[in-house]
Amino acid sequence: MDMERVKIAQRVTWHGFFVNLLLSVGKILSGIFGNSAAMVADGIHSLSDFVTDFIVIIFVRISGEDRDKGHPYGHGKFETMASMLIGMVLLAVAIGICVNATQQIYSIYRGNLLEVPSKMALIAAAVCIVVKEGLFQYTVRVGKKINSPVLIANAWHHRSDALSSIGTLIGIGGASLLGGKFTILDPIAAILVSIFIGRVAYQIGFSTIQELLEASLPEEIEKEIALLIRNTNKVRFYHNLQTRKIGNAYAIDVHIKLDRDISLVEAHDVATDIEHQLRQKYGRQTQINIHMEPLLEDGHA
């Protein structure tokens, strides 16, 4: 991640940070004064956004540093680690919401009724949905524009908050309009939301773990790389193509076979041509290692 992308990612994250600050305080206060335990819990859920915002701000800054002696491939993995931590936070939030909702359902089953919330909590939930969905759209759009997985992961955390507030809105609305035993709508909706949040956490976490384990790039991308190499002038064969992801950058290692009678300068030019094409297609931060081999005298690879 170059410094311009770092500045953009940090700016977007700071915007989200201050929005989350206002929303968290507003949710908790409206929950307390609006007699809504669900809204208080939702406000506490919003506090988890602060954790991910700090993760993004810190790790994105590190990932943007230049290569050094200890990190010859750059610091892109720090961005991957940040995405994984966000996935873990999301999973923890999902589990917490599910456990709390289950306890509420059990309490209702034993004959206890939840307190009916006021319209203040209902309005707060509606406002939060609109604001957090807007923050999601803004963050994910910028994340895709600058190709930042950690910013996209943080955007999904914003949406998880919006979805949590939808569950809160349904529960508060049902409890306010119907009252009595229908207060159970709140924890039921919360459990459904926790399942969705858990699914997002799995999607984020699985992809980042694959990257940390040096998994190959998707098959369609490897096919693109192979086609580009095969179509490069003077390349007779290629083999041992190895790929992986380092943060938002690709790392590509490959062996190419050239006619044995071409000069060292010509061979170097072929490798440079391949590097230029790959960086033009996948970004200048692409890490490329090309091993050149002479074709056997009988023309076989």
Sequence and secondary structure as in RCSB ss.txt:
>XXXX:A:sequence
MDMERVKIAQRVTWHGFFVNLLLSVGKILSGIFGNSAAMVADGIHSLSDFVTDFIVIIFVRISGEDRDKGHPYGH
GKFETMASMLIGMVLLAVAIGICVNATQQIYSIYRGNLLEVPSKMALIAAAVCIVVKEGLFQYTVRVGKKINSPV
LIANAWHHRSDALSSIGTLIGIGGASLLGGKFTILDPIAAILVSIFIGRVAYQIGFSTIQELLEASLPEEIEKEI
ALLIRNTNKVRFYHNLQTRKIGNAYAIDVHIKLDRDISLVEAHDVATDIEHQLRQKYGRQTQINIHMEPLLEDGH
A
>XXXX:A:secstr
  HHHHHHHHHHHHHHHHHHHHHHHHHHHHHHHTT HHHHHHHHHHHHHHHHHHHHHHHHHHHTS   SS TT S
HHHHHHHHHHHHHHHHHHHHHHHHHHHHHHHHHHTT       HHHHHHHHHHHHHHHHHHHHHHHHHHHTT HH
HHHHHHHHHHHHHHHHHHHHHHHHHHHH GGGGGHHHHHHHHHHHHHHHHHHHHHHHHHHHHTT    HHHHHHH
HHHHHTSTT  EEEEEEEEEETTEEEEEEEEEE TTS HHHHHHHHHHHHHHHHHHH TT EEEEEEEE  TTS 
 
